[in-house]
Amino acid sequence: MKPLHFCVVLGVVALLVVGPARAETVLVVSDVDPTDPAGYDASLVTWLEGLGYTVDTDGMNGNYKEGNSPWAAGNEAKLQRLLDADLVIVSRKTSSGSYDNDRAGWNTLATPLILMSGYLTRGASQTKWYWANVDSGDAGKAVTDLVVEAGQTGHSWLAGVTLDGADSFAGFDWSPLAEAPKAVYLPNTGATWADGATVLATYDGRDILVDIPAGAEMINGDIAGARRGFLGQWGYDLNIDVGAGSRKAQFEDFLTDDYKTVLSNMIAEMVPEPGTIALLGFGGLAALLRRKRQA
């Protein structure tokens, strides 16, 4: 068989084995109506779709709050959607008191999850998900830089981020604001995190980027059912006007490219990019073809 024919046959076999590339599904949990183009998380959905992911908005508009809980009898279809998703993102625009009674469900869920709300990390007097052993508070509004922890500059979630000489990078840019934003609400200083967690960066001395491995024991004893990531977000639930046209602030406003790079890195690592397996398959085919030619 000629080498070209050999490659074509192997390619067909690979497609049959691997199947067509699909867009992995990211399920967003938010209190915002996804059909409202001016809603705070409208640009989160658009941004994720721009990365090539399918976005499941079933968890938006408060559809998974307590009272509508995926773990309540009769809501098995909601729980199945969480399990079928490749990744769950819990937006900053969530009322923490509407999700804390289901903490065991969220913590042990066997789907990777990225949390962007510092309210839900709480595990002291303000008991929420117990990711950290402290309450949370507002970071300084004058701060823009995320400071990478010693020894963590090579972490994959920070790939492509431009660090300065102090191993920090700007995560926020408040300059377009006509009024002061609601602060970045983060765990208080001195936090102890879930067992095996790695703090990658701080903001105004507070932990803002944390990697928690699957199987980690949370502060209250819950076991993480899959990998967890925390990346704090600024309080864009504040009803402020932004720029010409007077609109509500949204997810993407005032975030730097480096911040969005970190988030996209987290997503890509916790959810394989569409077509990755197929590309690996064709890489193997190329290796086989080279071996045949050398034989």
C-alpha positions, 0 to 999 in steps of 0.5 A, a space after each residue: 500500500 502506498 504511503 498516502 493510501 496508508 495515511 488516508 486509511 489510518 485517518 478514517 480509522 481514527 475518525 471512526 474510533 475517536 468520533 467527530 470533535 464536539 464542543 465541550 459543555 460548560 454549565 453556568 450557574 448564575 442568578 441572571 436571566 440568560 435571555 436578557 441581553 443587558 444582564 450582567 452575565 450576558 457577556 460571560 455566555 458570549 465569551 465562553 461561546 467564543 472560546 468554542 464551548 457549548 454553554 448550558 444556561 439551565 443553571 442561570 436565572 436562579 434556576 438552581 437556587 434552594 427551592 429549585 435545588 438540583 438535589 431536591 426530589 423531582 429535580 433529578 433532570 437538573 442534577 443530571 445536567 450538572 453531571 452531564 456537563 464537562 465543567 460548571 462555572 458558578 458566577 460571581 453573580 450568585 446570592 450565596 445564601 441561596 446556595 449554601 444549604 446545598 453545599 454537600 451537593 456542590 462540593 461532592 459533585 463529580 464534575 469539575 467546577 470553577 467558583 468566582 464568588 468569594 462569598 461562597 468560599 466562606 467557612 467560619 462564622 459565615 458558613 457557606 461552602 467551607 472551601 476556606 476556614 475564614 470569612 471574606 471581605 472587600 479587598 482594596 479598590 485601589 489595587 489592580 495587581 494579582 501577585 503570584 505566590 513564590 514558586 508558582 509562576 510556572 503553573 499551567 493556569 498562568 501560562 501566557 500571562 505577562 509578569 512584571 519584575 515582582 511576579 505580578 500582573 494587572 487583573 483589573 482595569 478600573 479606568 473606564 468606570 465613571 464611579 467606583 466599582 463594588 469591591 473584589 470580595 475575597 477570603 480574609 487573610 491567613 486562610 487555610 484552604 481545602 486539603 491539598 489546595 495550592 494558592 497561586 495568587 493573591 490580591 491586596 493580600 487576599 487569596 484570589 486564585 486557588 487550585 483544589 485537586 479532586 478528592 480534596 477534603 474541604 474544611 467541613 469534611 466534604 470531599 471534592 468530587 472533581 477538581 475545583 478552582 477559585 478565581 475571584 471576580 469583581 462585584 459586577 452585580 453593582 448596577 452601574 452605568 458603563 461608557 456611552 449608551 449607559 448600560 449595566 456592567 457585565 462579566 467582561 468589563 474591567 478585566 484585563 487580557 491577562 485575567 481572561 487568559 488565566 480563566 481560559 487556561 483554567 477552563 481548557 485544563 479542566 475541560 479538554 479543548 474541542 478536538 484535542 483527542 482527535 489531534 492526538 490521534 492524528 499525531 499518533 498516525 503521523 508517527 506510524 507513517 514515519 515508522 512505515 517510511 523508515 522501515 
